Amino acid sequence: MPGFDSIDTLRTGLTRERYLVDEGLATVVFLALRLKKPLLVEGEPGVGKTELAKTLASALGAPLIRLQCYEGIDVHHALYDWDYPRQLLQLRAGGSAPLYSEEFLVRRPLLEALAQPGAVLLIDELDRADDEFEAFLLEFLSDFQVTIPEVGVMRAEEPPTVIITSNRTRDLHEALKRRCLYHWIDHPGLKREVAIAQARLPHVSERLAGQVCAFVQDLRWLDLYRSPGVGETLDWAEAFHVLGRDSIDSATAERTLGTLLKERDDLERVRQQGLDARIQQAEDLAGKLRDHGGADGAR
């Protein structure tokens, strides 16, 4: 499995997978890999936290194991469970294998990460989980081993690379933060967002990509219930392309605005303020960016 011997090679590897990172994020990811410490990434929804783990696994040629957190998640959903139907069949058949052995163990994401050397473990949206699960996770992250009473201690031959994401719906405990490196991912600036759109959607015209990104950048200054993330930017640009447009027009923008904004109040507010002026402003900003060399080399 390839690794990265410098921050520059890491950035190149992620760029090859069409994920653009600035020096700050590249540095903290590189340190997490070298120091073998979990990386806690926070930021608004849609800024690319989950995609970071996916892309890193792809760039490393490593398996990605994802644990999606939610309210009420417990050890059996995250660590292991028993294959009760097979155990029952074994019991009825009078088999000699112990019912509580590795043969009947169902590995959930955390245990699966211990069993696969070099895996990238994504613990996604930890802020949605309960305090009790977060406390359990502290022990797991400290030693990368677990004790299953019926089987014994199971540990990782090689600790997984751990990416933890949070949307800050609640504050995570200081004890967990102390075990992690930390990075906040903000919405990208215009130049970087255009570069992301061009990398992810090479079939979309440069003009359309610039206009869409400039329009979204303007919306993020509004006090919206949910500002559009990069994912929505890409979806909106793709929507225009699918409809045969190579630039934004007000009629198409009106019909496709639900691709970009996902709250009724946000939709009504933007529509009431009018789209024409925002579209013209987006075209002007995108034009200035093209005149100054476009998004090539955006950092």
Sequence and secondary structure as in RCSB ss.txt:
>XXXX:A:sequence
MPGFDSIDTLRTGLTRERYLVDEGLATVVFLALRLKKPLLVEGEPGVGKTELAKTLASALGAPLIRLQCYEGIDV
HHALYDWDYPRQLLQLRAGGSAPLYSEEFLVRRPLLEALAQPGAVLLIDELDRADDEFEAFLLEFLSDFQVTIPE
VGVMRAEEPPTVIITSNRTRDLHEALKRRCLYHWIDHPGLKREVAIAQARLPHVSERLAGQVCAFVQDLRWLDLY
RSPGVGETLDWAEAFHVLGRDSIDSATAERTLGTLLKERDDLERVRQQGLDARIQQAEDLAGKLRDHGGADGAR
>XXXX:A:secstr
    SSHHHHHHHHHHTT    HHHHHHHHHHHHHT  EEEE STTSSHHHHHHHHHHHHT  EEEEE  TT  H
HHHTEEE HHHHHHHHHHT  S SSSGGGEEE HHHHHHHSTT EEEEETGGGS HHHHHHHHHHHHHSEEEETT
TEEEE SS  EEEEEE  SS   HHHHHTSEEEE     HHHHHHHHHHH TTS HHHHHHHHHHHHHHTTS  S
S   HHHHHHHHHHHHHTT SS  HHHHHHHGGGT  SHHHHHHHHHH SHHHHHHHHHHHHHHHHTTTTTT  
